[in-house]
């Protein structure tokens, strides 16, 4: 599963669950609007944290690939020098 699909599913599921929970709870319109605003802010913060975490992991993977590529390049150059 791709990260994008997972993140999209996570966001949609969180939003739908939050809205359904708020709408089914017995509260006045003003209280409900306040709860929706609070849940929206919470969802935004959680999403922002998740995106940052995914970016950090992706950066770590890219750094690791770059390091391994550099090591492989050195080995190839050494092998060519030895044969030449």
Buried (B, 14 or more C-beta within 10 A) or exposed (E): EEEEEEBEEEBEEBBEEBBEEBEEEEEEEEEBEEBBEEBEEEBEEEBEEBEEEBEEEEEEEEEEEEEEEEEEEEEEEEEEEEEE
